[in-house]
Amino acid sequence: MQIPPNMTEAEVLDVIEDIVAKLAQKFSFPGYDPDDIAQEARIMCLDALARYDPATGPLQNFLFAHVRRRLINFKRDHFRRSDAPCAACYRCDQEGRRPDHYDGDFCAKYRAWRTRNNHRVNLTTARGVDADDTRMATSEDASTEVETNEILSLIDRSLDVETRKTWLQMREGMKNIPHEKREKAERVIRRILEKAGVSLPDAV
C-alpha cells in the first residue's frame, strides 16, 4: 500500500473505511450485498492510492470520487435482469466471449434487451446513456433510444425547479453537488419512474 506524504498507514486505512461505510450500502444490489461491495471498494481504494497527488486536494475527496465512479460502472456492468430473451447470448456475454451462433454476433433481440437494460441502470445513476450505447445501428436499438428519451422527458417535466437544477448538474457529471441534494433528486426521480411503471434497480 502506497502511503501519501504526511499521512500514516492508520490514517489512510481510516479514510478508506470511512468511504467504504458511505458507499457499500448505497451500491449493493442482488448478488452483491453491502459486504461484497465493501470489499470491492477497498480494493478500488488501494488501487487508486498510487495515482493520488496531494496537490489536488484531500485524500478522502480523491478516493470518494474515484471509488464512486468505479462502483457506478461496476453496478452497471454486473446488474442484469434475469429475463434475457436469448439464453445463449446472455451466457456468452456473461463469460466475455462472442456467441457461437448468429455469425458470431449477438442476436438482435438480445442486443436490444442489453441496451435497454443498460439505459435503465444509467438512469438510476443520473449519468445518462453511455457513448457506445448511443450508436444505434438497428431498428430495435432505435426504439430503445426513443423509449429512453421519453423517460428523460418525463423526468424533466415532473421535477420542481430546484430538483431539476440538481438533476441537470448530475447528468452533466458535476462532482461538487452536495450529497443531500443529490440523494433528494435520486429519491424524487425514483418515485416519478415508479409511478410511471418503469422497472429499475435500487437507486444509487
Phi, psi and omega per residue, in radians:
M1 nan 2.255 -3.139
Q2 -1.513 2.150 -3.106
I3 -1.681 2.160 3.105
P4 -1.104 2.709 3.108
P5 -1.023 2.570 3.082
N6 1.133 0.347 3.049
M7 -2.298 2.621 3.063
T8 -1.690 2.890 3.108
E9 -1.056 -0.674 -3.138
A10 -1.111 -0.692 3.136
E11 -1.146 -0.715 3.119
V12 -1.113 -0.765 3.138
L13 -1.118 -0.637 3.085
D14 -1.103 -0.725 3.112
V15 -1.083 -0.792 -3.134
I16 -1.062 -0.807 -3.114
E17 -1.160 -0.562 3.089
D18 -1.137 -0.752 3.121
I19 -1.150 -0.756 3.122
V20 -1.033 -0.753 -3.132
A21 -1.101 -0.589 -3.111
K22 -1.345 -0.522 -2.978
L23 -1.851 -0.440 -2.993
A24 -1.051 -0.817 -3.119
Q25 -1.178 -0.692 -3.083
K26 -1.100 -0.619 -3.023
F27 -1.773 0.111 3.100
S28 -1.242 2.669 3.127
F29 -2.783 2.917 -3.091
P30 -0.907 2.181 -3.098
G31 1.763 -0.364 3.118
Y32 -2.376 1.735 -3.141
D33 -1.403 3.053 -3.098
P34 -0.962 -0.616 3.111
D35 -1.138 -0.685 3.105
D36 -1.126 -0.788 3.141
I37 -1.151 -0.653 3.110
A38 -1.036 -0.748 3.133
Q39 -1.146 -0.724 3.080
E40 -1.068 -0.739 -3.110
A41 -1.135 -0.684 3.106
R42 -1.077 -0.760 3.126
I43 -1.092 -0.727 3.118
M44 -1.095 -0.711 3.112
C45 -1.083 -0.841 -3.127
L46 -1.094 -0.660 3.127
D47 -1.152 -0.577 -3.073
A48 -1.429 -0.323 -3.058
L49 -0.982 -0.646 -3.099
A50 -1.160 -0.342 -3.110
R51 -1.751 0.048 -3.102
Y52 -1.359 2.269 3.072
D53 -1.996 1.972 -3.101
P54 -0.967 -0.417 -3.128
A55 -1.179 -0.333 -3.102
T56 -1.443 -0.215 -3.140
G57 2.361 -3.043 -3.103
P58 -1.067 2.584 3.116
L59 -1.029 -0.703 -3.091
Q60 -1.056 -0.749 3.131
N61 -1.111 -0.743 -3.134
F62 -1.099 -0.859 -3.084
L63 -1.194 -0.675 -3.128
F64 -1.066 -0.840 -3.127
A65 -1.111 -0.746 -3.107
H66 -1.121 -0.854 -3.065
V67 -1.234 -0.689 3.115
R68 -1.058 -0.748 3.125
R69 -1.102 -0.740 -3.136
R70 -1.227 -0.590 3.107
L71 -1.235 -0.576 3.038
I72 -1.024 -0.839 3.126
N73 -1.138 -0.681 -3.138
F74 -1.085 -0.794 -3.133
K75 -1.165 -0.735 3.129
R76 -1.061 -0.738 -3.061
D77 -1.323 -0.475 -3.054
H78 -1.813 -0.334 -3.141
F79 -1.462 2.055 3.111
R80 -2.425 2.326 3.022
R81 -1.173 2.770 -3.026
S82 -1.659 0.200 -3.060
D83 -1.838 0.686 3.135
A84 -1.032 2.378 -3.078
P85 -1.296 -0.274 3.134
C86 -2.343 1.886 -3.085
A87 -1.095 -0.647 -3.117
A88 -1.139 -0.787 3.116
C89 -1.124 -0.743 -3.127
Y90 -1.070 -0.790 -3.128
R91 -1.082 -0.799 3.138
C92 -1.131 -0.675 3.136
D93 -1.113 -0.751 3.127
Q94 -1.136 -0.532 -3.139
E95 -1.539 -0.023 3.087
G96 1.267 0.553 3.127
R97 -2.320 2.782 3.125
R98 -1.275 2.558 -3.138
P99 -1.217 2.696 -3.097
D100 -1.646 0.411 3.065
H101 -2.460 3.102 -3.097
Y102 0.940 0.801 3.095
D103 0.968 0.599 3.082
G104 1.400 0.158 3.117
D105 -2.095 2.801 3.079
F106 -1.241 2.532 -3.124
C107 -1.189 2.783 -3.046
A108 -1.056 -0.720 -3.117
K109 -1.120 -0.709 -3.127
Y110 -1.201 -0.727 3.128
R111 -1.057 -0.721 3.121
A112 -1.155 -0.730 3.123
W113 -1.097 -0.783 -3.113
R114 -1.127 -0.737 3.123
T115 -1.115 -0.777 3.119
R116 -1.084 -0.712 3.135
N117 -1.122 -0.749 3.116
N118 -1.096 -0.691 3.121
H119 -1.053 -0.742 -3.092
R120 -1.170 -0.686 3.084
V121 -1.141 -0.718 3.130
N122 -1.095 -0.622 3.129
L123 -1.091 -0.652 -3.120
T124 -1.211 -0.398 3.125
T125 -1.710 0.010 3.130
A126 0.982 0.591 -3.137
R127 -1.776 -0.117 -3.097
G128 1.380 -2.787 -3.032
V129 -1.751 2.366 3.097
D130 -1.101 2.639 -3.114
A131 -1.029 -0.724 -3.133
D132 -1.088 -0.580 -3.086
D133 -1.311 -0.326 -3.087
T134 -1.521 -0.076 3.102
R135 -1.475 1.381 -3.034
M136 -1.455 1.972 -3.074
A137 -1.851 -0.242 -3.085
T138 -2.128 2.868 3.121
S139 -1.134 -0.575 3.101
E140 -1.113 -0.745 3.127
D141 -1.164 -0.633 3.131
A142 -1.099 -0.701 3.127
S143 -1.166 -0.572 3.073
T144 -1.135 -0.694 3.124
E145 -1.096 -0.722 3.115
V146 -1.078 -0.789 3.137
E147 -1.033 -0.781 -3.133
T148 -1.107 -0.763 3.130
N149 -1.091 -0.642 3.111
E150 -1.137 -0.700 3.125
I151 -1.154 -0.765 3.116
L152 -1.077 -0.684 3.119
S153 -1.147 -0.705 3.109
L154 -1.054 -0.794 3.120
I155 -1.047 -0.834 -3.078
D156 -1.053 -0.709 -3.107
R157 -1.264 -0.467 -2.970
S158 -1.627 -0.190 -3.055
L159 -1.516 2.543 2.983
D160 -1.280 2.974 -3.003
V161 -1.025 -0.825 -3.071
E162 -1.158 -0.808 -3.116
T163 -1.174 -0.625 3.106
R164 -1.097 -0.685 3.106
K165 -1.061 -0.787 3.108
T166 -1.092 -0.757 3.137
W167 -1.022 -0.799 3.140
L168 -1.132 -0.664 3.090
Q169 -1.117 -0.700 3.118
M170 -1.123 -0.741 3.139
R171 -1.150 -0.499 3.098
E172 -1.396 -0.133 3.111
G173 1.450 0.328 3.129
M174 -1.090 2.430 -3.023
K175 -1.755 -0.244 -3.026
N176 -1.768 0.444 3.101
I177 -1.332 2.230 3.107
P178 -0.954 2.444 -3.077
H179 -1.014 -0.681 -3.096
E180 -1.152 -0.634 3.100
K181 -1.212 -0.718 3.119
R182 -1.080 -0.809 -3.104
E183 -1.167 -0.649 3.101
K184 -1.093 -0.786 -3.136
A185 -1.078 -0.739 3.139
E186 -1.101 -0.695 3.123
R187 -1.140 -0.780 -3.130
V188 -1.106 -0.767 -3.127
I189 -1.120 -0.704 3.118
R190 -1.080 -0.726 3.133
R191 -1.113 -0.691 3.123
I192 -1.074 -0.813 -3.090
L193 -1.217 -0.681 3.108
E194 -1.129 -0.686 3.111
K195 -1.115 -0.560 3.135
A196 -1.447 -0.059 3.108
G197 1.446 0.358 3.105
V198 -1.534 2.170 -3.117
S199 -1.473 2.145 -3.095
L200 -2.357 2.694 3.006
P201 -1.301 3.111 -3.117
D202 -1.005 2.439 3.106
A203 -1.183 2.673 3.102
V204 -2.030 nan nan
